[in-house]
Each structure stands twice: as C-alpha cells, then as structure tokens.
C-alpha cells in the first residue's frame, strides 16, 4: 500500500496526489485537449443540468470550445493520464468546474477546487439555481449565498445563485 502523498508545485503548475496506487495530476490544458474537455462537459451536464433545454445544450456545446476555452486558463485533473475534470477561474470567479460523471463523488472535484483556490485565490462562484448538488458542494467548500440573478451570464432564463467565500 502506498501512503498518501501530495506534492504541490505552483511554479511548474503540477499537482500530484497518490492514493491507493492511483496517480492524479493537474495540468494546464491545451487546444488538443478540447475534445476531451467537451466529453467531460457533456457527461457532467447530462447528469446534473436536467433543466437545460436541448437547444441551450447545443448552444453551449458550440460556444464553450470556440469562445470560452481559448480565452481562459483551463486546468485538467487527470487520473493515470486520462482527463476526468476541468476548471477555470477569471478575475477571482470560478467560471467552470466540471467532473466526468463516471468519477463524480470520488474526490476529483474537491481536489481540483482546492488546487484552483490555492493557485488563483478565487473567492466567488456563480451556480445554476436548479443544480442543488453544485450549491451543496460549494457550501461544503465554504461558500455562502450572497445574491441571485434571474438570468445566467448568457442572458438565458436560468437563475443564478451568487456565492462568495
């Protein structure tokens, strides 16, 4: 049995976590990672965003790799070299954190969130009101609700809960 080992090196932007002989790492994503990022996004959204219309699902599926990913520093969490989640922060706001549904509940979200918090100093997150699992997750991470908007950042009718550390 390998003892728990964590290594954090923000200079090289690598995070290793060895638990039960499984190696996780976090690295900066590249354009070549976009197809896997979108697979992760689709899996996570289909499992948690039941409220999203098919039209809006298709809209976000198109704009995320075209308009969002190239303009953000996106980090991937991998297990044995397979990307299982991704996250990005802009101006102190956690813009996205998605974990593939096949590994949800196994600590990837917490590990990636903790890395992003340490790396970026994030203090805010906006969460879809219809996603109580995400709201609960962020509350466990120490966030509290500070406001609400009727529409999301794209102007769509998905109420947003604003949360702050």
Secondary structure, DSSP 8 states (H G I E B T S, - for coil): ----EEEEETTTTEEEEEETTEEEEEEE--GGGHHHHHHHHHHHHHHH-TTS-HHHHHHHHHHIIIIIGGGS-EEEEEETTEEEEEEEEETTEEEEEEE-GGGTTSSHHHHHHHHHHHHH---EEEEETT-HHHHHHHHHTT-EEEEEESS-TTS-S--EEEEE-
